[in-house]
Amino acid sequence: MPKDYFTKKSEEEDTRARSYYKLQQIDKVSQMIRLGSYVLDLGSFPGGWMQYCLEKIGSKGFVFGVDVDEIEPFDEYKNYKFFYGDVFSEEAWKEIAEYQFDVVFSDMAPKFSGIKDIDYLRTYELCKRAFYLAKKVLKPRGFFLCKMFRGEEFEKLKKELEKSFIKVKMIKPDASKATSKEAYLLGIGFRG
């Protein structure tokens, strides 16, 4: 099976994953990642989003990644932290709560069972929990980005975000596989 364009591009440009380009495309329309931004990346394995952010934020910014899978260190950067473990554990929360963030991402995905309805609900639960965390650590006017699969729960989550953000958008980047139902909900301008 031939590799898709973004997988091939990732290998050629030495990025950690094709997801790097998803975030690049989302950032191009939202301009959420800026020089000096503090970013929380939930579900950061293999590190494509962290890599993109570290390249954009400069030395005064900071990226905090969390995942149940270990990532390779970024030897060329010092302004990041990675927590290896469950994002919803008390230990992770203690570390995360030390900071306030301009941007909170969730690209988390559950371990897929192969049963579509169950996987969909598990993804929804991860997004809800990520949003709960984001409300505690986002700075006013901050951004929240969450991967979700389109459907009834997607609309429910969108309505929840609309209560906390000035604007909410649905984005499906070109780097997402065409056959995937994944899309991203972007909350712009956290009301605090």
MARBA-3410 file (N, C-alpha, C, O; in Angstrom, 1 decimal):
192
0.8,-1.2,0.0,0.0,0.0,0.0,0.9,1.3,0.0,1.8,1.4,0.8 ~ 0.7,2.2,-0.9,1.5,3.4,-1.0,1.3,4.3,0.2,0.2,4.4,0.7 ~ 2.3,5.0,0.6,2.2,5.9,1.7,1.4,7.1,1.3,1.5,7.6,0.1 ~ 0.7,7.7,2.2,-0.1,8.9,1.8,0.9,10.1,1.8,2.0,10.0,2.3 ~ 0.5,11.2,1.2,1.3,12.4,1.0,1.9,12.9,2.3,3.1,13.2,2.4
1.1,13.0,3.4,1.6,13.6,4.6,2.6,12.7,5.4,3.5,13.1,6.1 ~ 2.4,11.3,5.3,3.3,10.4,5.9,4.6,10.5,5.2,5.7,10.5,5.9 ~ 4.6,10.6,3.9,5.8,10.7,3.1,6.5,12.0,3.4,7.7,12.1,3.6 ~ 5.8,13.1,3.5,6.3,14.4,3.8,6.9,14.5,5.2,8.0,15.1,5.3 ~ 6.3,13.8,6.1,6.9,13.7,7.5,8.2,13.1,7.5,9.1,13.5,8.2
8.4,12.0,6.7,9.7,11.3,6.6,10.7,12.2,6.0,11.9,12.3,6.4 ~ 10.3,12.9,4.9,11.2,13.7,4.1,11.7,14.9,4.9,12.9,15.3,4.8 ~ 10.8,15.5,5.7,11.1,16.7,6.4,11.5,16.4,7.9,11.8,17.4,8.7 ~ 11.6,15.2,8.2,12.1,14.7,9.6,11.2,15.3,10.7,11.7,15.8,11.7 ~ 9.9,15.3,10.5,9.0,15.6,11.6,8.6,14.3,12.3,8.8,13.2,11.7
8.2,14.4,13.5,7.9,13.2,14.3,6.7,12.4,13.8,6.7,11.2,14.0 ~ 5.7,13.0,13.2,4.5,12.3,12.7,3.8,13.2,11.7,4.0,14.4,11.6 ~ 2.9,12.5,11.0,2.0,13.2,10.0,1.1,14.2,10.8,0.6,15.2,10.2 ~ 0.8,14.0,12.0,0.0,14.9,12.8,0.6,16.3,12.9,-0.1,17.3,13.2 ~ 1.9,16.4,12.8,2.6,17.7,12.7,1.9,18.6,11.7,1.6,19.8,12.0
1.5,18.1,10.6,0.9,18.9,9.5,-0.6,19.2,9.8,-1.1,20.2,9.3 ~ -1.2,18.3,10.6,-2.6,18.7,11.0,-2.6,19.9,11.8,-3.3,20.9,11.6 ~ -1.7,20.0,12.8,-1.6,21.1,13.7,-1.1,22.4,12.9,-1.6,23.5,13.1 ~ -0.2,22.2,12.0,0.3,23.3,11.2,-0.9,23.9,10.4,-1.0,25.1,10.3 ~ -1.7,23.1,9.8,-2.9,23.6,9.0,-3.9,24.3,9.9,-4.5,25.3,9.6
-4.1,23.7,11.1,-5.1,24.3,12.0,-4.5,25.7,12.5,-5.3,26.6,12.6 ~ -3.3,25.7,12.8,-2.6,26.9,13.3,-2.6,28.0,12.2,-2.7,29.2,12.6 ~ -2.5,27.6,11.0,-2.5,28.6,9.9,-3.8,29.4,9.9,-3.8,30.6,9.6 ~ -4.9,28.7,10.2,-6.2,29.4,10.1,-6.6,30.1,11.5,-7.3,31.0,11.5 ~ -6.0,29.5,12.6,-6.4,30.1,13.9,-5.4,31.0,14.5,-5.7,31.9,15.3
-4.1,30.8,14.1,-3.0,31.6,14.7,-3.0,31.5,16.2,-2.7,32.5,16.9 ~ -3.2,30.3,16.7,-3.2,30.2,18.2,-1.9,30.0,18.8,-1.7,30.3,20.0 ~ -0.9,29.5,18.1,0.4,29.3,18.7,1.3,30.5,18.3,1.6,30.7,17.1 ~ 1.8,31.2,19.3,2.5,32.4,19.1,3.8,32.4,19.8,4.1,31.5,20.7 ~ 4.7,33.3,19.5,5.9,33.5,20.2,5.6,33.7,21.7,4.8,34.5,22.0
6.2,32.9,22.5,6.0,33.0,24.0,4.8,32.2,24.5,4.6,32.3,25.7 ~ 4.1,31.5,23.7,2.9,30.8,24.2,3.3,29.6,25.1,4.4,29.0,25.0 ~ 2.4,29.4,26.1,2.5,28.3,27.0,1.4,27.3,26.5,0.3,27.6,26.4 ~ 1.9,26.1,26.1,1.0,25.1,25.5,1.0,23.8,26.3,2.0,23.3,26.7 ~ -0.2,23.3,26.5,-0.4,22.0,27.1,-0.9,21.0,26.1,-2.0,21.2,25.4
-0.2,19.9,25.8,-0.5,19.0,24.8,-0.8,17.6,25.4,0.0,16.9,25.9 ~ -2.1,17.3,25.5,-2.6,16.1,26.1,-2.7,15.0,25.0,-3.3,15.2,24.0 ~ -2.0,13.9,25.2,-2.0,12.9,24.2,-0.9,13.2,23.2,-1.2,13.2,22.0 ~ 0.3,13.5,23.7,1.3,14.0,22.8,2.2,13.0,22.1,3.0,13.4,21.2 ~ 2.0,11.7,22.3,2.8,10.7,21.6,2.4,10.8,20.1,1.2,10.8,19.8
3.4,10.7,19.2,4.8,10.6,19.3,5.6,11.9,19.4,6.8,11.9,19.3 ~ 4.9,13.0,19.5,5.6,14.3,19.7,5.5,15.3,18.5,6.1,16.3,18.5 ~ 4.7,15.0,17.5,4.6,15.9,16.3,4.1,17.2,16.7,4.6,18.2,16.2 ~ 3.0,17.3,17.6,2.5,18.6,18.0,3.4,19.3,18.9,3.6,20.5,18.7 ~ 4.1,18.6,19.7,5.1,19.3,20.6,6.2,19.9,19.7,6.7,21.0,19.9
6.7,19.1,18.7,7.7,19.6,17.8,7.3,20.8,17.1,8.0,21.8,17.1 ~ 6.1,20.8,16.6,5.6,22.0,15.9,5.6,23.2,16.8,6.0,24.3,16.4 ~ 5.1,23.0,18.0,5.0,24.1,19.0,6.3,24.7,19.4,6.6,25.9,19.4 ~ 7.3,23.8,19.7,8.6,24.2,20.1,9.3,25.0,19.0,10.1,25.9,19.3 ~ 9.0,24.7,17.7,9.6,25.4,16.6,9.0,26.8,16.5,9.6,27.7,16.0
7.7,27.0,17.0,7.0,28.3,16.9,7.1,29.2,18.1,7.1,30.5,17.9 ~ 7.2,28.7,19.3,7.1,29.5,20.5,8.3,30.3,20.9,8.2,31.2,21.7 ~ 9.5,29.9,20.4,10.7,30.6,20.8,11.1,30.2,22.2,10.5,29.4,22.9 ~ 12.2,30.8,22.7,12.8,30.4,24.0,11.9,30.8,25.2,12.1,30.3,26.3 ~ 11.0,31.8,25.0,10.2,32.3,26.2,8.9,31.5,26.3,8.2,31.6,27.3
8.6,30.7,25.4,7.4,29.9,25.4,7.7,28.6,26.2,8.9,28.3,26.5 ~ 6.7,27.7,26.3,6.9,26.5,27.1,5.8,25.5,26.6,4.7,25.8,26.3 ~ 6.2,24.2,26.4,5.3,23.2,26.0,5.3,22.1,27.1,6.4,21.6,27.5 ~ 4.2,21.7,27.5,4.0,20.6,28.5,3.3,19.5,27.8,2.1,19.6,27.5 ~ 3.9,18.3,27.6,3.3,17.2,27.0,2.9,16.1,28.0,3.7,15.9,28.9
1.8,15.4,27.7,1.4,14.3,28.6,0.9,13.2,27.8,0.2,13.4,26.8 ~ 1.4,11.9,28.1,0.9,10.8,27.3,1.2,9.5,28.1,2.2,9.5,28.9 ~ 0.5,8.5,27.8,0.7,7.1,28.5,1.8,6.4,27.7,2.3,5.4,28.1 ~ 2.2,6.9,26.5,3.3,6.4,25.8,4.5,7.4,25.8,4.3,8.6,25.7 ~ 5.7,6.9,26.1,6.9,7.7,26.2,7.2,8.3,24.8,7.0,7.7,23.8
7.8,9.5,24.8,8.2,10.1,23.6,9.8,10.3,23.6,10.4,10.3,24.7 ~ 10.4,10.4,22.5,11.8,10.6,22.4,12.0,12.1,22.8,11.3,13.0,22.5 ~ 13.1,12.3,23.6,13.4,13.7,24.0,13.7,14.6,22.9,14.1,14.2,21.8 ~ 13.4,15.9,23.1,13.8,16.9,22.1,15.1,17.5,22.6,15.1,18.5,23.4 ~ 16.2,17.0,22.2,17.5,17.4,22.7,17.9,18.9,22.4,18.6,19.5,23.2
17.3,19.4,21.3,17.7,20.8,20.9,16.9,21.8,21.7,17.1,23.0,21.5 ~ 15.9,21.4,22.5,15.0,22.3,23.2,15.1,22.1,24.7,15.3,20.9,25.2 ~ 15.0,23.2,25.5,15.0,23.1,27.0,13.7,23.5,27.6,13.4,23.3,28.7 ~ 12.9,24.2,26.8,11.6,24.8,27.3,10.4,23.9,27.1,9.4,24.3,26.6 ~ 10.6,22.7,27.5,9.4,21.8,27.5,9.6,20.8,28.7,10.6,20.6,29.3
8.4,20.2,28.9,8.4,19.1,30.0,7.5,18.0,29.5,6.5,18.3,28.8 ~ 7.8,16.8,29.8,7.0,15.7,29.4,6.6,14.8,30.6,7.5,14.4,31.3 ~ 5.3,14.6,30.8,4.9,13.7,31.9,4.5,12.4,31.2,3.5,12.3,30.4 ~ 5.1,11.3,31.6,4.8,10.0,31.2,3.8,9.3,32.1,4.2,9.0,33.2 ~ 2.6,9.2,31.7,1.5,8.7,32.5,0.2,9.1,32.1,0.0,9.8,31.1
-0.8,8.7,32.9,-2.2,9.0,32.6,-2.5,10.5,32.9,-2.2,11.0,34.0 ~ -3.0,11.2,31.9,-3.3,12.6,32.0,-4.3,12.9,33.1,-4.3,14.0,33.7 ~ -5.1,12.0,33.5,-6.1,12.2,34.5,-5.7,11.7,35.8,-6.5,11.6,36.8 ~ -4.4,11.3,36.0,-4.0,10.9,37.3,-3.7,12.1,38.2,-3.5,13.2,37.7 ~ -3.7,11.8,39.5,-3.4,12.9,40.5,-2.0,13.5,40.3,-1.8,14.7,40.4
-1.1,12.6,40.0,0.3,13.0,39.7,0.4,14.0,38.6,1.1,15.0,38.6 ~ -0.3,13.6,37.5,-0.2,14.5,36.3,-0.9,15.9,36.6,-0.3,16.9,36.3 ~ -2.0,15.8,37.3,-2.7,17.1,37.7,-1.8,18.0,38.5,-1.8,19.2,38.3 ~ -1.1,17.4,39.5,-0.2,18.2,40.3,0.9,18.9,39.5,1.2,20.1,39.7 ~ 1.4,18.3,38.5,2.4,18.9,37.6,1.8,19.9,36.7,2.3,21.0,36.6
0.6,19.6,36.1,-0.1,20.5,35.2,-0.5,21.8,35.9,-0.4,22.9,35.4 ~ -1.0,21.6,37.1,-1.6,22.7,37.9,-0.6,23.8,38.2,-1.0,24.9,38.7 ~ 0.7,23.5,38.1,1.7,24.6,38.4,1.7,25.7,37.3,2.4,26.7,37.5 ~ 1.0,25.5,36.2,1.1,26.4,35.1,-0.3,26.9,34.7,-1.3,26.4,35.0 ~ -0.2,28.1,34.0,-1.4,28.6,33.2,-1.0,28.6,31.8,0.1,28.9,31.4
-1.9,28.2,30.9,-1.6,28.0,29.5,-2.4,28.9,28.6,-3.5,29.2,28.9 ~ -1.8,29.2,27.5,-2.5,30.0,26.4,-3.3,29.1,25.5,-4.3,29.5,24.9 ~ -2.8,27.8,25.4,-3.4,26.9,24.5,-3.4,25.5,25.2,-2.4,25.1,25.8 ~ -4.5,24.8,25.1,-4.6,23.4,25.5,-5.1,22.6,24.4,-6.1,22.9,23.8 ~ -4.4,21.5,24.0,-4.7,20.6,22.9,-5.1,19.3,23.5,-4.6,18.9,24.6
-6.0,18.6,22.9,-6.2,17.1,23.1,-6.3,16.4,21.8,-7.2,16.5,21.1 ~ -5.2,15.6,21.5,-5.2,14.8,20.4,-5.3,13.3,20.9,-4.9,12.4,20.2 ~ -5.9,13.2,22.1,-5.9,11.8,22.7,-6.9,10.9,21.9,-7.9,11.4,21.4 ~ -6.6,9.7,21.9,-7.5,8.7,21.4,-7.4,7.5,22.3,-6.4,7.1,22.9 ~ -8.6,6.8,22.5,-8.6,5.6,23.3,-7.9,4.4,22.6,-7.7,4.5,21.4
-7.7,3.4,23.4,-7.3,2.1,22.8,-8.6,1.7,22.1,-9.6,1.4,22.7 ~ -8.5,1.5,20.7,-9.7,1.2,20.0,-10.1,-0.3,20.1,-9.2,-1.1,20.1 ~ -11.4,-0.5,20.3,-11.9,-1.8,20.5,-12.3,-2.4,19.2,-12.5,-3.7,19.1 ~ -12.6,-1.6,18.2,-13.1,-2.1,16.9,-14.6,-2.0,16.9,-15.3,-2.2,15.8 ~ -15.2,-1.7,18.0,-16.7,-1.5,18.1,-16.9,0.0,18.0,-16.7,0.8,18.9
-17.5,0.4,16.9,-17.6,1.9,16.5,-18.2,2.7,17.6,-17.7,3.8,18.0 ~ -19.4,2.3,18.1,-20.1,3.1,19.1,-19.3,3.2,20.4,-19.3,4.3,21.0 ~ -18.7,2.2,20.8,-17.9,2.2,22.0,-16.7,3.2,21.9,-16.4,4.0,22.7 ~ -16.0,3.0,20.7,-14.8,3.9,20.5,-15.2,5.3,20.4,-14.5,6.2,20.9 ~ -16.4,5.6,19.8,-16.9,7.0,19.6,-17.1,7.6,21.0,-16.7,8.7,21.3
-17.8,6.8,21.9,-18.1,7.3,23.2,-16.8,7.5,24.1,-16.7,8.4,24.9 ~ -15.9,6.6,23.9,-14.6,6.7,24.6,-13.9,8.0,24.2,-13.3,8.7,25.0 ~ -13.9,8.3,22.9,-13.3,9.5,22.4,-14.0,10.7,23.0,-13.3,11.7,23.4 ~ -15.3,10.7,23.0,-16.1,11.8,23.6,-15.7,12.0,25.0,-15.6,13.1,25.5 ~ -15.6,10.9,25.8,-15.3,11.0,27.2,-13.9,11.7,27.4,-13.7,12.5,28.3
-12.9,11.3,26.6,-11.6,11.9,26.6,-11.6,13.4,26.4,-11.0,14.2,27.1 ~ -12.4,13.8,25.4,-12.6,15.2,25.1,-13.2,16.0,26.2,-12.8,17.1,26.6 ~ -14.3,15.4,26.8,-14.9,16.0,28.0,-14.0,16.2,29.1,-13.9,17.3,29.7 ~ -13.2,15.2,29.4,-12.2,15.3,30.5,-11.1,16.3,30.2,-10.6,17.0,31.1 ~ -10.7,16.4,28.9,-9.7,17.3,28.5,-10.2,18.8,28.7,-9.5,19.7,29.1
-11.5,18.9,28.3,-12.1,20.3,28.4,-12.2,20.7,29.9,-12.0,21.8,30.2 ~ -12.6,19.7,30.7,-12.6,19.9,32.2,-11.3,20.5,32.7,-11.2,21.4,33.4 ~ -10.2,19.8,32.3,-8.8,20.2,32.7,-8.5,21.6,32.1,-8.0,22.5,32.8 ~ -8.9,21.8,30.8,-8.6,23.1,30.2,-9.2,24.2,30.9,-8.6,25.3,31.1 ~ -10.4,24.1,31.4,-11.1,25.1,32.1,-10.4,25.5,33.4,-10.5,26.7,33.9
-9.6,24.7,33.9,-8.9,24.9,35.2,-7.5,25.6,34.9,-7.0,26.3,35.8 ~ -6.9,25.4,33.7,-5.6,25.9,33.5,-5.4,26.9,32.3,-4.3,27.4,32.1 ~ -6.5,27.1,31.6,-6.4,28.1,30.5,-6.4,29.5,31.0,-7.2,29.9,31.9 ~ -5.6,30.4,30.3,-5.6,31.8,30.6,-6.9,32.4,29.9,-7.3,31.8,28.9 ~ -7.4,33.5,30.4,-8.5,34.2,29.7,-8.0,34.5,28.2,-6.9,34.8,28.0
-9.0,34.3,27.3,-8.8,34.5,25.9,-7.9,33.4,25.2,-7.5,33.5,24.1 ~ -7.7,32.3,26.0,-6.9,31.2,25.5,-7.7,30.3,24.5,-8.9,30.5,24.2 ~ -7.0,29.3,23.9,-7.5,28.4,22.9,-7.6,27.0,23.4,-6.8,26.5,24.2 ~ -8.6,26.2,23.0,-8.8,24.8,23.3,-9.0,24.1,22.0,-9.9,24.5,21.2 ~ -8.3,23.0,21.8,-8.4,22.2,20.5,-8.6,20.7,20.9,-7.7,20.2,21.7
-9.6,20.1,20.4,-9.9,18.7,20.8,-10.3,17.9,19.6,-11.1,18.3,18.8 ~ -9.6,16.7,19.4,-10.0,15.8,18.4,-11.2,15.0,18.8,-11.4,14.5,19.9 ~ -12.2,14.9,17.8,-13.4,14.2,18.1,-13.9,13.6,16.8,-13.5,14.0,15.7 ~ -14.8,12.6,16.9,-15.4,12.0,15.7,-16.8,12.6,15.5,-17.5,12.7,16.5 ~ -17.1,13.0,14.3,-18.4,13.7,14.1,-19.6,12.8,14.4,-19.6,11.6,14.0
-20.6,13.4,15.0,-21.8,12.7,15.4,-22.6,13.5,16.5,-22.3,14.6,16.7 ~ -23.5,12.8,17.1,-24.4,13.4,18.1,-23.6,14.0,19.3,-23.8,15.2,19.7 ~ -22.6,13.3,19.8,-21.8,13.8,20.9,-20.9,14.9,20.5,-20.6,15.8,21.3 ~ -20.5,14.9,19.3,-19.7,16.1,18.7,-20.5,17.4,18.9,-19.9,18.4,19.3 ~ -21.7,17.3,18.5,-22.6,18.5,18.6,-22.8,18.9,20.1,-22.9,20.1,20.4
-22.9,17.9,20.9,-23.1,18.2,22.4,-21.9,18.9,22.9,-22.0,19.9,23.7 ~ -20.7,18.4,22.6,-19.5,19.0,23.1,-19.3,20.4,22.5,-18.9,21.3,23.2 ~ -19.7,20.6,21.3,-19.6,21.9,20.6,-20.5,22.9,21.4,-20.0,24.0,21.6 ~ -21.7,22.5,21.8,-22.5,23.4,22.6,-21.9,23.7,23.9,-22.0,24.9,24.4 ~ -21.3,22.7,24.6,-20.6,23.0,25.8,-19.5,24.0,25.7,-19.3,24.9,26.5
-18.7,23.9,24.6,-17.6,24.8,24.4,-18.1,26.2,24.1,-17.5,27.2,24.5 ~ -19.2,26.3,23.4,-19.8,27.6,23.1,-20.2,28.4,24.4,-20.3,29.6,24.3 ~ -20.4,27.7,25.5,-20.7,28.4,26.8,-19.4,29.1,27.4,-19.5,30.0,28.1 ~ -18.2,28.5,27.0,-17.0,29.0,27.6,-16.0,29.7,26.7,-15.1,30.3,27.2 ~ -16.3,29.8,25.4,-15.5,30.5,24.4,-16.3,31.5,23.6,-17.5,31.3,23.4
-15.6,32.5,23.2,-16.2,33.5,22.4,-16.6,33.0,21.0,-17.7,33.3,20.5 ~ -15.8,32.0,20.5,-16.1,31.5,19.2,-15.7,30.0,19.2,-14.7,29.6,19.8 ~ -16.5,29.1,18.5,-16.1,27.7,18.4,-16.2,27.3,16.9,-17.2,27.6,16.2 ~ -15.2,26.7,16.4,-15.1,26.2,15.0,-14.9,24.7,14.9,-14.3,24.1,15.8 ~ -15.4,24.1,13.9,-15.1,22.7,13.5,-14.1,22.8,12.4,-14.3,23.5,11.4
-13.0,22.0,12.5,-11.9,22.0,11.5,-11.6,20.6,11.2,-11.4,19.8,12.0 ~ -11.5,20.3,9.9,-11.0,19.0,9.4,-9.8,19.4,8.5,-10.0,19.7,7.3 ~ -8.6,19.2,9.0,-7.4,19.6,8.2,-7.2,18.6,7.1,-7.6,17.4,7.2 ~ -6.5,19.1,6.0,-6.2,18.2,4.9,-5.4,17.0,5.3,-5.4,16.0,4.6 ~ -4.5,17.2,6.3,-3.6,16.1,6.7,-4.4,15.0,7.4,-3.8,14.0,7.7
-5.6,15.2,7.8,-6.5,14.1,8.3,-6.7,13.2,7.1,-6.9,13.6,6.0 ~ -6.8,11.9,7.4,-7.1,10.9,6.3,-8.5,11.2,5.8,-9.4,11.4,6.6 ~ -8.6,11.1,4.5,-9.9,11.4,3.9,-11.0,10.5,4.4,-12.2,10.9,4.5 ~ -10.7,9.3,4.7,-11.7,8.3,5.1,-12.0,8.4,6.6,-13.0,7.8,7.1 ~ -11.2,9.2,7.3,-11.5,9.4,8.8,-12.6,10.3,9.1,-12.8,11.3,8.4
-13.4,10.0,10.1,-14.5,10.9,10.5,-14.0,11.9,11.6,-14.8,12.6,12.1 ~ -12.7,11.9,11.8,-12.2,12.8,12.8,-12.3,14.2,12.4,-12.1,14.5,11.2 ~ -12.5,15.1,13.3,-12.5,16.5,13.1,-12.0,17.1,14.4,-12.0,16.4,15.4 ~ -11.7,18.4,14.4,-11.3,19.1,15.6,-12.2,20.2,15.9,-12.7,20.9,15.1 ~ -12.5,20.3,17.2,-13.3,21.4,17.7,-12.3,22.4,18.3,-11.4,22.1,19.1
-12.4,23.7,17.9,-11.5,24.7,18.3,-12.3,25.8,19.1,-13.2,26.4,18.5 ~ -12.0,25.9,20.3,-12.5,27.0,21.1,-11.6,28.2,21.1,-10.4,28.1,21.4 ~ -12.1,29.4,20.7,-11.3,30.6,20.6,-11.8,31.6,21.6,-12.9,32.0,21.6 ~ -10.8,32.1,22.4,-11.2,33.2,23.4,-11.9,32.7,24.6,-13.1,33.0,24.8 ~ -11.1,32.0,25.4,-11.7,31.4,26.7,-12.2,32.6,27.6,-11.5,33.5,27.8
-13.4,32.4,28.0,-14.0,33.5,28.8,-13.6,33.5,30.3,-13.8,34.4,31.0 ~ -12.9,32.4,30.7,-12.4,32.3,32.1,-13.5,32.0,33.0,-13.2,31.9,34.2
END
